[in-house]
Amino acid sequence: MCAAIAAARQGTKVVLVQNRPVLGGNSSSEVRVPVAGATGLMHNRFARETGIIGELLVENQYRNKAGNVLIWDALLLEWVKRETNIRLLLNTEVHQVRSTPLNEPGTAAISELVAWTSGAETEWTISSKVYIDCTGDGFVGASAGAQFRLGREAKAETNEQWAQPAADAYSLGSTILFYTKKSDVAVPFVKPSFAIDIKAAGVPISRIDAADDSGAKYWWIEYGGMLNTIDDYDVIRDELWGIVYGIWDHIKNSGRFDADHLTLEWVGTVPGKRESRRLTGDYTITQTDVMNQRSYADTVTFGGWSVDLHDPGGAYAQGTPDRHMVSDGVFDIPYRALYSKNVANLLFAGRNISTTHAGNGATRVMATCAAMGEVVGTAGALCVANDLSPRQVGSERIDDLQQTLLRADASMIGVSNKDPGDMARHAEVSASSYLKEIALADAAPEDRRSLNTDLSILVPVHPQVDGVDLKIDVHRPTTLRAELWNTGTGRNYIPGDLIATLDIELAEGDDQWISANFDWRPNDPQNALVVLRENPDVSMHMSKDYVFGILTAEKAKDLPNKWYQKDGSNHTPPAPIQWAIRNLNRTSPVMRLRSLTEAYSPEKVANGKSRPDSGPNLWMSERSDGPEWIELRWAEPRSVGEVLVTFNDDVNERLHNLFRYETDFRVIPEIVKNYTLEVEGAQGWELIVSVDGNRQRRRRHVLETPVATTALRIVCMETNGSPYKQIVEVRVYE
């Protein structure tokens, strides 16, 4: 779907063939898996995807905060239907792929697809210059003769930490979920004959720990890892039904749960697959690539999910059913893993991309798959417009692909805007104000937090940090250890190298301001972590005054042993899991940075970066109830015909499409709600665009008639809740 939308937005005619009655794949009302991505389980900071999937998640937050799956279905359908270049064929199955051999042995090009629409009883013959396989099972590619892999690789082949001693055919299994609801009266349950006796079958009873579920608590109802998830589809589906109804029988009739008034509202009919064919590209992503955060010249998007592998026994596994190896931050995905090695006009996205079994454990989640879809849709449009093959786009036009993706606000990190047509890059940028002094407001009396575990505070360092003042209560005389760390790389947010250590002597007393007198002037702007070591004699004053770029994490304790370091050990969880932000989201200690910062200066809107990387990378005004503006000025008049404005949608905020948890707001508070665009004319500032009620990150304004001017202003009148006006990026085109 994201591939189709991306190609259509580039002006390319697209046929989107979907074999189900709804869009969304595993996230749809047929399967109901929540969309997850690079944010992971909130272990990655500032990692939520932008681009098309970002639009959908932000809009769903407004329309569907409670996570009704039917409203999600409708939103996806709307996003496709509003693209006039897309011909959508629902309930349509491709059943034949016709290809033509090429000169090199073993290579081919797809010439046409034959598909059948059930209900309408219509057969379609679809021909195109480029085809994109997002089937999950890689059906189109495999039918065209594309190389692919099934199962798990041997360690001798891939040298991955979790590769097998010998290659085998095992894979991740499939899952069927269920929803429950509460009734006003008792509802008996008589199990169907196909329900499995879970005790006799060996399903661990200890895992059945919740009577109600309308999310994914029972993700571990998994089967098929020891079978072929394609060939044995019916067997797997039937076994999963048996497990679901057997578990429900246990919940209702074992006496362990208060479930008399609970009834089943929905049971899935379509297994949610995790893995099957993996099509082979010019590059294959491995577990080692993910864990080492390997960089590529042809990076086109990123992921951040753990290397998440499951016991092939699925629901019948007796040990921990899943294990996770977590990289230090997000990892890049290269374009070469998204087109076929031997079918010349085939691109692909989703769980069927070119990875090893272990690499697939990190790339298969849906927001990552959607981001890949935007990449290949854009690449396909470049292929059609320039008469190129997917491989030629990678070898000859990778810069064009990357810059086109950045212009569309697609999910990418580590690549900067170099668009020669963007006049904002050559403008002098100023603002009505910008945040120079970081001082988080005082807390209410009840907002105290015992320092009963280590605490870290992420702060931007541009150009220096002279220290931090903190407001605390001290219950008895003690010594507080404070440390300053860098984060290793610009995309990571965990302690990297230790810069300084201080031992601060504290006297008893409440409402004290203390100073950690660090002095660090790095060569380049970056983030730092102030780490306060555990001291139960100290309580922190906490603030809800949220300044984007400041994050607080606590060092979690007593974590399960399913979290693994990159060396394969699990005696200590990896740092992104240890340093947890979930319970401290939008909360920080009451604090003051003792040095002024340039991290939020106006020129950030044209610095080439459109997401956090070595700092927040945005303009932020001072705290203000009134209008604030940012101005772009040129030495000579410019013809302004198109303006792209990217607002701050807080990519650190974890959003879900389906019911799992809710945020406190429908619209991201940092997004500017009401704003105007003005140009400087002979009579002063002239209004050219006025917007009220904005709730999206990216807004594109194409003027009916280009305007000649030497200056452009964006006046931010009101946000959706934040006291700071913020803009991530401005682009200006003729």
N, C-alpha and C positions, 0 to 999 in steps of 0.2 A: 504494500500500500504506500509506504513512504517513498519507495523507488518510483512508483507511478506518479505520485504528486510532484516529486522533484523533477522528473523528466518533463512533465506537463508544464511546470512553471518556467522551464527553459524554452518553451515554445514548441515542444515535440509532441506529435500525436501518439497516444498511448492506448493500448488495449490491456485492461487489467482483468485477468481471468482468475476467478476465485471459485473453488470447488464446493464451498459451503454457502449457506444462505445469508451469512453475516460476515463482516470483515473482522480482522483483529486476531485471527489464529488462536493461540492459546489464551489470549486475554479476553476473548469474546464470551458471550453468554453461553456458548456451548461447552466451554472448558473452564473459564473463570480463574485463571492463574493471574495474580497481580503482576503488573509490569515492574520489572526490576532492571537495574542497569549499573552504571559505573559508581553510583553512590554506595552500592553494596548494601550492607546492613547498617548504614550510616557510619561505616568505618573509613570511607574516603570523604575528604572535605572538598567542598566547592566542585563537585564532580557531576552534578545532574546534567543531563544532555540538553542541548539547545536545538535549534533547527526545527524540523517538522514534528518530531516526537516531543520536543520541548513545548511547542505551541499547544499540542494536544493535551499534555499534562497540566499546563497552566490553565487552559480553558476548561478542562474537566474539573479542576479545583473550584472554579467559579460556578459552573452549572451543576456539579455533581459531587459536592464535598463529601457526602455520606457514602459515595462509592456504589451507586446503583448500576449494576452491570448492563441493564437495558439502555440506560442513558448513555453509557460509554459506547455501546453499539451504535446508537443514533449519532453520536458525535463523529465517530469514524466515518459513517456513511455520508454525513454532511460534508466533511472535509474533502472526500473524494468527489462528491456530486458537484461541488462548486467549482471544480476544475473543468473548464469546457473542453480541454484537450484530451480528457480521459473518456474512453468507452468502457463502461463497467459491465462485466458479464458474471453475475452471481450464479450459483448452482451449476457451474460449468466446469467440466472435467476434461483436461487434455488427455486424450487416450492414444494419440499417435504423434510421433516426432519424426519428421522427414529431414534427412541431412544429405549433404553432398560431399563425397571424399575430396580431399585436397591433395596436392602433389606429394607432400611429405607423408610417408606411411604412418598410419595411425591417427591422422588429423582429419578434421571434417569441418563443415560449416552447416548450421541449421538453415534449411530452406523454407520450411513452413510447419505449423502445428495444426493438428486436427482436434477439435474439441466438441463436446456434446453438452447442451443445456437441457437438464431434466426439467420436466414440467412443460416447457415450451417445445420440447421435442425438436430442437434445432441443432443442426451440425454446422460448425464453423471451420473454415480454413483461414488460418491467420498467417500472413507472411510479413516479415520485417527485416530490416538490416541488422538489428540487434535484438537478442532475447535475454531476459533476466530470470533466472531460476530462484524463486523465493519459496519453493514448495516445502522446504524443510527436509523432505526425503530425497531431494536432488533428482526428482523423476525426469524432468526435461533433459538435464545434462546426461544422466545415465542412459536414457533412451537414444540420445544422439551419439553415444559412444565416448562420452567424457570419462576420463580417468577418475576413480574415486576409491575411497577406503571405507572399510567397515571394521568395527572391533578395536582392540587395544594393541598398540605397537609393542615390540620388544625393546628392552633397554639398549641392546646392542645396536639397534637402528637409530634411536633418537637421543639416547643418553639423558633422558629425563628422569627426574627424581622419582616419579610415580609410574614410570613405564614398567611393563611386566617382564619377568625373566624370559618368557617366551610369548610371542604374539598369540592372541586368541580372538575369538569372535564375540566376546562379551562386550556389553555397552551399558550406558545408563538406561534404566527402565522407563516405563510410562506410568502416568497417574490419572486416576479419576477422583474428583473431589465431590463433596456433598455440602448442602446447606440445610440448616435446621431452622425451625421457628417455634415459638412458644404459643400454646393454645390456652384458652380460658378453661377448658375442661381436660380431664385426663384422656390421653389418646393411647390405646393399647397398640402393640405391634406384634404381628405374627410373621415370622421370617419366611421368605419364599424358600422353596426347596433347593434352589441353587446357592443359597447363602452358605458360606463356609463356617464350619465349627472352628473358630479361630484358635481355641486352646489346643484342639487336636491337631490343627494344621501347623501350629508352632509360631503364630504371630505373637510377639512379646506383649503380654498384657500390660506391662509397665508403661508402654508407649501410649496407651489409651488413657489420656489424662484430662480430657475435656468432653463434656456432654454436648455442648453446643458449638457449632462452627458455621460461620458465614465468611470465612476467609481462606486461609491455607494452613491451618493448624495441622491438618492431616496430609501434608505434602508427602509424607513417607508411605502413604498407600501406593506403593510402587511395585510394578511387576514387569517382567520381560527382559531384564538385563542379561539373562542366560539364553534368551531366544533371539530370533530375528524380528526386530520391531516393525518390519515391513511385511515379511512373509507370514508371520504369526500374529498379525494384527487382531484377527477375530478371537484367537485363543487368549491373547493378552487382555482384550476388552472384557471377555466373559469372566476371566479369573479376577479381574479388578472389581467387577460388579459383585462377584461372590464375596470378596474381601470387604467391600463397603457395607453390604447388607449384613455380613457376619459381625462386623464391628458395631453396626447400629443395633443389632440384636443384643450384643453384650451391653451396650450403653443402656438400652431400654429394660432389659430383663435380668441382668446379673445382680441387681441390688446395690451395685457400687455407686450409682449416681442418682441424684434427684432429678429424674428424667420423665416422671409420669406425664407432665404437661408438654413435653417436647414431641415434635413430629418432624418427619423429613419434609422439607420444602422442595428440594431439588437434588437429583443425583445426575452427574455428568453421563452423557451417552457417547462422547468422543474422548478417547484417551489423550491426555496431553503428553506428547512425545518430547523427550529430551535429546535423543540422539538416534541417528540411523546412518545414511550415507554421508560422507564428507567428500565433496568434490575437490579435485586436486588442481591447484593453481600453480603459478610460477614460483610461489613461496608458500610454505606450510608453517603456520604459527605453532610453536611448541610451548610446553609448560615452562621451559627455561627462558624463552623470550618474554613470557608474561612476568615471571618472577624477577628477571633482571631489568624489566622496563626498557627493553631494547628500543633504540630509536632507529628510524628508517628515513631515507631521503623521500620515499613515496608514502609517508604517513598521511592518512586521510580521515581517520577518526580515532576514538579511543574507547577502551573498556575499563572496568574497575572491579568487576565481580571476582570473587576468589576462584582459584582452581578448585572447583566444587565437584568432587567425585563421590559416587554412591556405591554401596555394596551391591554387586549384581543380584544378590538374593532379594533385594527390595524389602517388601513388607515382612518377609520371612527371615531376614537377616537377624542373627542373634546378638551381634555386637552393635556398636554405634553405626547407624545406617549411612551416615555421611561424614566426610572429612574435608577440611578446607585448608588450602595453602594460600596465604595472603601476601601480595606484593606490597611494597612500601607506599604505593600510590597508584594512580592510573597508569595504564600501559597503552602504547600505540598499536594501531592495526594498519598494516601496509596494504596499499592498493593491489599489489601482486597476489594477495590471498583471495581476491574477489573476482577473478576471471579465470576461465578454464585454460589449463595448460595445453590442451589439444583440440578444443572446439573453438574455432577462431572468432565466432561472434556471440559467445556466451559469457555473460556476467552472472554473478550470484551474490546473495546476501542471506543472512539468517544463520540457523544452526548447521546448514549444509556447506559452509565456506571451507576453505583449505586450512584445516588444523589437524593436529594429532588428537587422539582421544583425550589426553590430558589438557591440551590447549583448548579444546572444545568446552571443557569444564568451566572456563572463564569467559568465553565469548558467546555462549548460547543464550544468554538471558535477553529478554525482549527489547528493552530500550537500546541495548548495544546492537541488536539485530536491526532495529529501526534506523539507527544512525548509519549502519552499513547500507541499508536500503537507500537512504538519501544520497549516499556516495555513488552507488552504482546507477541510480536513476540519472544523476547528473552526468556521470561518465557516459552512459548510454546516449544522452542527448548530445554530448560532444562528439561521440562517434558518428551519429547520424548527420550532424551539421557539417562535419569536416571530412566525411567519408573515410573514417579511420576505424581500425579494429580496436577492441579493448586493450590489447597489448600495446598497440601504437600510442594510445592515449597515455599509457604509463611510461613509455620510453621517449616519446617526443613532446607530450603536452602535459606532463604531470604538474608543472607550475600553473598552467591554465586551470586544471581541475582543482587544485588546492585553492587558488584565488577565487574561483567561481563558488566553491563551497563556503569560503569565508564570507563572501559577499551575501550569501544566503543565510548566514548566521548558523551554519551547520556546526556540529560538535567536533571541534579540533583544538588541539593544544600544541604549542611548540612551533607553529607556523604563523608568521606575521603578515599583515596586510601590506602587499606591495603593488596594489592595483594602480596602474599609471593613470587611469581615468578618474580616480578619486581625488577631487580637488581639496578635500579636507586635509590631506597629507601635506599640503603646501600652504596651509593657512596659519596665521598667528591666532592662537586660542587664548581667550581670557574669560573671566566669569565675574559675576556680581560678588561672589565670595567663594571660599573653599575651606574645608576643614583642615586646620593646621594643628590645633591642640586637641589631643584625645584625652577626654576626661569624662568617665562614665558616672552618671548621676548617683546620688545617695540612695540607699535602699530603705524600704519600710522596715519597722522594727522586727517583723516576723521573718524578714529575708536574711537569715544568718545560716551559714553552712559550716559545720565542724570540719576542720582539716584532718579528717580521719582516714584520708588516703591522699596520695600525691595529686597535685593539681597542676595543669599547664595552661598558660595563656598565650595564644598566638597573637603577635603584634607585627605590623609592617615596619620595616626599618628603611627609611629613605629620608635623609642620608645616614642617620645615626640613631642610636638609642643611648641616652645618658643615664637611664635608670627609670624606675617605676615606683610610684607611691601607691600604697594599698591601705584600705581602711579595715581594721580588724578589732576583734575583742581578744584579750589575753586573760585566760582564766587563772594562771599562776606563772611566776617567772619562768622563762624558758628560752631556748635558742632555736630560731627558725632558720633552716637552710634554704637558700634561694639560689637557683642556677640559671644561667643564660645559655641557650643552645641555638645553633642554626638548624635548618631543616634538611640539610644534605643537598637537595635539589629544589628548584623553584616550584615543582609540581607536587612535592611531598609536604606533609604537615605533621611530622613526627620528629622527635629529637634525633639530630644527626651528629654533629660534633659539639662537644662541650666548649663553650667560650669562656665562662667565668663561674666561680662559685663564691658565695658569700654566706657567712654565719652571722645572723643578726640577733643581738641580745635584746630580749623583750622584757619589759616590766609588766606586772599585773595591771589590768585596767581595760575598760571598754572604750569603744569609739576612738581608737588610736589611729593616727596616720603614721605609717612606717615607710622607710625608704630603702629600696634595693638599688644601690649606687653602681649600676653597671656603666661601662663606657666602651661602646663598640661602634666602629665606623667601617663597615665593609666597603669593598671597592664598588659593588653594584647594589642597587635596590634589591631587597629580599625580605623574607619573613624571619622572625626569631620566635623562640619559645621561652617564656619565663616559667620555670618549673619551681613550684613550692613543694618541698618534701613533707610527707605526712607528719603531723604534729597535733594530737588531740587536745593540747592545751590552747589551741588557737581556733577561733571561728572567723570565717571570712564574711564581710558584708557583701551581699550579692545585689546586682543591678539588672533590671530588665531594659536598660537603656542600650538598645542594640545598635552597634556601629558595625556595618559590614566590613569584614576584614579582621575583626577581633573575635576569636573563638576560644572557648574554655573547654578543657577535657579533664576527666578524672581517670585515675588509674584503677581499672576494674580489678576486682578480686574474685577468686573462686570460680574461674571460668571453666567450662567443660574442656576435656582434653581432645576435642575434635579440631582445634585450631593449630596449624603447623607452621613452623619457621621454614624458610627457603632451603635450609639444610636437611629438612625432613624430620626434625625433632619436634616434639609437642610438650616438652616439660615446661616451657614458658611460651605463652601465646605471642604471636607477632605483634609488633608495636601498634599498628593501626587498630587492632582489636583491644589491646591493653588500654590504650588511651581513648576512652569512650566519650563521645559528645552527646549521645542520645538524651541523657537526663539533664543536660545543661544547654540544650539548644536555645539560642537567643538570650542566654544568661551569662554574665561575667562578673568577676569581683568588682566592687567599687574601686576605681583606680584612676591614676593620672600618669600619662607618660611625661617625663621631665624634659624631653626635647620636642621641638616642633617637628612636624612631618610634612613632606611633600607627596605623600602617598596618594592624596586625593586631589592633586592639582589639576587645573582645567585641561592642560595639554594631554592628559591621559585619554581623552576621547578620540585622539588621533595618533596614538602611539603604536598602532598596528595590532594591539592585543585586545580581544573582545571577551576574555574571561580571566579569572584570577590565575596568575602565573608569576611567581616571585613578588607577589603583592596583589592588592585588590584590582588594579587596572581600571579605575573609573574616576570620574569627577564626582565629588560629594560636596554639597554646600555646607556652610555652617548650619547649626540648628536654626530653623526659621519657620514662622507661621505664614510668611508672606511669599510673594513671587521671588524666584531666583532665576538667573539666566546664564547661559553660556554663549559665547560669541566667537565666530570664525571670521577673520578679516584677511583680505588679500590686498597686495600692493596695487594690482590692476583689476579693473572690472572683470567679473566672471559671469558666464551665462549659466544660471542655476535652473535645471529642469527636473532634478530628482534628488530627494533628501531621504536618507535612511537613518533612523534614530533607534538606537538600542538602549533600552532602559534596564535597570537592575532588577531581575526577577529572582535574586538570591539563589544561585545555583547550589548553595549549601543546603537549602531546604529540601527534605525528602518528600516527594509527592507520589501518591499511588493513584491508580485508576479505579481500583475496586476497594470495597470495604476492607480495611485492615486496621487503620487508625486514622484519626482526623486531626488536621491542624486547627489552630484557633481562628483562622481567617479564610475567606473565600478567595480573596485577591491578595497576591503578595504585597505586603505593605510598602515595600521600597519602590514599586512601580509607580511612575508618575501618572496621575489620573487625568489632570487637565493641563493642557499646554498649548502654546501657539508657536508658529514659525513666523519670523519677521525678517524683512530685508531692508537694508538702508538705501533710501532713495533721496532724491533732491529735496524733498520736503521732510526728511527725517525717517523714522521707522515706519514701515508699511506692513500691515498684516497680510500674509498669504495663505496661512493654514491655521485653523483653530480646531482643537480636539477636546471633547469632554467625555469622561467616562472610560478612558483607556484602561485595559487590564492585561494587555499583552506586552511582552518584552520587546519585540521588533515591530516598528511601524515604518511603512514605506509610503512616501508622499511623492506622487508624480504630478507636476504642475501642468495644467492645460496649455499654458504658454510660458516658456522659459523666461526668467527674469534676469536682467543684467544688474549686477550689484557688486559692491566691494566688501559687503559684510552680511552675514546671516546670524540671526539670534534665535535660540530656542529658549522660550520663557516658560519655566515650570511653575504653574500656578498652585497646584495641589497634588499631593501624593495620595496613595491609598492607605495611609496611616503613619508612615515614617515621618519624623520631624526633619529629615534631611532629604533634599532634592538630589537625585543621582542619575547620571547618564554614563553608560559604558562606552558607547562608540557613536560617532557621527560620521556619515559618509555623504559626499555631495558630488553629483554628476551633472553633466550638461544635459 
